Each structure stands twice: as C-alpha cells, then as structure tokens.
Amino acid sequence: MATSRIPVPFSEPPWLMGLPSPYYNDSHRAWQKTCRALVDELLMPEAGDWERGGDVPENLYGKFAAANFLVPNLSAPLPVKWLKKSGIHELPGGLKVEDFDYLHTLIYVDEMARTGSLGPSGAITTGIAFGVPPILKFGSEALQERFLPDLLTGRKRICIAITEPGAGSDVSNIATTAVRSKDGKNFIVNGTKKWITNGLWSDYASMAVRTGGPGPSGLSMLVVPLLNTPGVSMRRIKVGGQTSAGTTFIELDDVQVPVSNLIGTEGQGMKYVMQNFNHERLTICVSVNRISRVALSSAFEYCLKREAFGKTLMEQPVVRHRLAKCGAELEAHWAWIENFVYMMTKLSTSDANAELGGLTALAKAQAGRVVELCANTAVLLYGGNGYTRSGQGELVERILREVPGARIPGGSEDVMLDLAIRQLVKNFQRKNRELDAQLERPGGSSKL
C-alpha cells in the first residue's frame, strides 16, 4: 500500500488527488474525511491480519453499529422514517440521514475497500447491504416493524441467501422449497444455500425460495430465521479470497417460518431478487475498483525503488507501458462509476432500474476485467515477491486471489455481459414502440 507523503499516481480517485470534479459538494467532501478516519480506526490497522487468519473479531460488527457506521451500506435515499423511529437521526460526522445520497454511498464503499481485501469489509457490509433492502422495498409495514429496528441498529444481523449448489446466476432454477403447513400458519422450508456471505453470524436471511411451480413465477422471498433455529445447520466454506467474510453453506431441514415472514407478494420473488441485484452490482463495482487501485499504486511505488539491470523498474519502458495500460482501464472504469452514481442521484428508483439495470451489469463485468488486469500486472512487476503470502508482495498476491470473487458473485461475468445487451435491446424496442404509438395517435405529439 502506498506510503509516500505525496499520493502515488493511481492511489486515489482523481477528486481525492486534488483535481476538480462536478459531482462532489461540501457534504461529500466532509463525509469522505469522516469515513476515512473511521476506516483508519476500525479496519486498517488489523485488516491484513484478519484476512490472513480467515476471521474478524466478534465485536467488530458491534463497533460499527455503535458508530452508526452500518447504515451507509443501504442504497440512497435512506429509510428516514425507520431510522428516526430507531433513534438514528445522523450518521458519523453529523450527516443527517435525510441528506444522504448515492454519492455518499459510493464514498463509503470506496473507503471500506482501502484495506486491499474485500474480506474484512465484507464481513461487516454484505449482509446488511443486500439483506435489508428487500424488506425495505417490498415488505409490508408489519414486516418492517418486526425486523427493521433491530437490523438497522445492529442488534440483529441478516444476510441475503439466493445462491444454491445448482442455481447461481440462474436464479430461476432455485430448488429450495417453502410449502405451507396444514394449518396454514407456517412455510416449511427445505433445501440448501451456498456461498452465503455473513451467513454464519446472521440471525436471519432474506431468502429466495420456491413457493410455486417451476420457473421464475414460482419464486418468493421470505425472512428465514437462522441462528439457533431448529432444522438450520451452517458451516464455513473455505474460499481463495475474502477468507474473513464468513462464506457459509446453509442446510434447511423442515424449518418452520411464519407465513407473516413473506416479503411482499407470493410469486414475485424473481422481480425482487433482480431489482436487489442492481445495488449489489454497483457497490461491487466501487469496491473492486478500489482494490484494483490498491494493487496498481502499490506496484507503481515498488517500481520507483526496485532496481534491476542497473536502473529502477520505472526506468524500463516495458514497465511503464504495463502501468499505463492498467491506469487507463482503472480510471476509465472509475469515471463510468461516478457517472452512474450521479445518475442515481437524479433518477427515480423505477427509472434507474429500467434505464441502468443492463448498464450496471456491464459495469460489474468490467470491474472484474479491471481487477484481473491490475492484480496480474502488479504481481508480475513485483516478481518473486508478488508470488509470496508474506513480505513486500503480500498485498498484491492477496488481491490476485480476490479476482474470482469479483468476477463471479453478484452475477458471473459472462452472464452479466449477455444480460447487459439483452436489457439494452429490450429498452430500445420498448422506446420504439412508445414512439410509434405517439406518432400514430391522431393529433398526438411526437414527443416521448
């Protein structure tokens, strides 16, 4: 990680390198300083040790909750009513919850990934970031009243449980069943969930289940109790990267879930899952771009001082060429992310889902390509040091192991590329039909 008093090239986004930006106001700049100070206090000193050991301290989540530093994981605008009912009126630094926008989200996610690993930050963020929104967006008032106060304050934890051994990006193939009991009071849930981040520590899961027949129309979402629940067994899955994030295999054997735990309308689960993915994919873009930045700037700094053949690596044209290619991809991707997030601050939720869903998938796919290029290049430039799990190259070696975790979760890369084009075609065709209808209407306007 860069240690120079002057920021090493590529070590920070341009707006934090002192360059002008049209996106950020005084509130965003103050929030960035607040986030950096808290991440420096709560994560940075020991994050490498935690990732190396494969776990985070039990009290880490509580420390974030005590600082009201869990709430920024939620997509903007924040659930102001529920936050204030839970006693949360401000975020750290005095930022009022009603003033929080998606650029504040971007800043938070970017700062949390500065450790150069998605493990320690993921141990804190993944569950609440993706498990709470389905309840917020689609749950009934009664369901929200039962769960949100404890989840928003960190007294309880939740995860998102979609993926199964036989259903990853193919969500419509989910096999976990939820069948109504004879008395109609409960769903009886049976099945397995795999690669569930934070599952080990979660009191609940926002879970995709099959309440009907085959295909997407048979899917629903339930709030399923996990910890200390009869019929639920969980074990850690050892993975190559993000080792401290609590990746979990969940088995469900006749688990009784009250019918009142249904999120939204039965049979609408596919819609809920797909809309939830947009926030997940955008935050993946931000965090993956930052760990790419950590890898590239670390290699940049190393090349300034490492000597070979009588000169520093930076004096070798081939080295500069490799760094340049990475820098171009990194900064182009970041500029795209900033533009995305700015659009999120201007569009309604429904318009953002319709217009940006496909492009978000494309940006997520590109994030995986960027981190693969930057991490591979960094390891190569570190030479033998980049192939070891200790010493000077430990950081970039670890980031290289994060690459599959960037390219697969949230929708694997090939699926994202295909989804992006299908949704762009769908939007194009819909707008053409709307235009044709306007032009054919007697006395109608040609405006959309």
C-alpha positions, 0 to 999 in steps of 0.5 A: 500500500502506498506510503509516500507523503505525496499520493502515488499516481493511481492511489486515489480517485482523481477528486481525492488527488486534488483535481476538480470534479462536478459531482462532489459538494461540501457534504461529500467532501466532509463525509469522505474525511469522516469515513476515512478516519473511521476506516483508519480506526476500525479496519486498517490497522488489523485488516491484513491480519484478519484476512490472513487468519480467515476471521474478524473479531466478534465485536467488530460488527458491534463497533460499527453499529455503535458508530452508526457506521452500518447504515451507509451500506443501504442504497440512497435515499435512506429509510428516514422514517425507520431510522428516526423511529430507531433513534438514528437521526445522523450518521458519523460526522453529523450527516443527517440521514435525510441528506444522504445520497448515492454519492455518499454511498459510493464514498463509503464503499470506496473507503471500506475497500482501502484495506486491499481485501474485500474480506474484512469489509465484507464481513461487516457490509454484505449482509446488511447491504443486500439483506435489508433492502428487500424488506425495505422495498417490498415488505409490508409495514408489519414486516418492517416493524418486526425486523427493521429496528433491530437490523438497522441498529445492529442488534440483529444481523441478516444476510441475503441467501439466493445462491444454491449448489445448482442455481447461481446466476440462474436464479430461476432454477432455485430448488429450495422449497417453502410449502405451507403447513396444514394449518396454514400458519407456517412455510416449511422450508427445505433445501440448501444455500451456498456461498452465503456471505455473513451467513454464519453470524446472521440471525436471519436471511432474506431468502429466495425460495420456491413457493410455486411451480417451476420457473421464475413465477414460482419464486418468493422471498421470505425472512428465514430465521437462522441462528439457533433455529431448529432444522438450520445447520451452517458451516464455513466454506473455505474460499481463495479470497475474502477468507474473513467474510464468513462464506457459509453453506446453509442446510434447511431441514423442515424449518418452520417460518411464519407465513407473516415472514413473506416479503411482499407478494407470493410469486414475485420473488424473481422481480425482487431478487433482480431489482436487489441485484442492481445495488449489489452490482454497483457497490461491487463495482466501487469496491473492486475498483478500489482494490484494483487501485490498491494493487496498481499504486502499490506496484507503481511505488515498488517500481520507483525503488526496485532496481534491476539491470542497473536502473529502477523498474520505472526506468524500463519502458516495458514497465511503464507501458504495463502501468499505463495500460492498467491506469487507463482501464482503472480510471476509465472504469472509475469515471463510468462509476461516478457517472452512474452514481450521479445518475442515481442521484437524479433518477427515480428508483423505477427509472434507474432500474429500467434505464441502468439495470443492463448498464450496471451489469456491464459495469460489474463485468468490467470491474472484474476485467479491471481487477484481473488486469491490475492484480496480474500486472502488479504481481508480475512487476513485483516478481518473486515477491508478488508470488509470496503470502508474506513480505513486500508482495503480500498485498498484491498476491492477496488481491490476485486471489480476490479476482474470482470473487469479483468476477463471479458473485453478484452475477458471473461475468459472462452472464452479466455481459449477455444480460447487459445487451439483452436489457439494452435491446429490450429498452430500445424496442420498448422506446420504439414502440412508445414512439410509434404509438405517439406518432400514430395517435391522431393529433398526438405529439411526437414527443416521448 
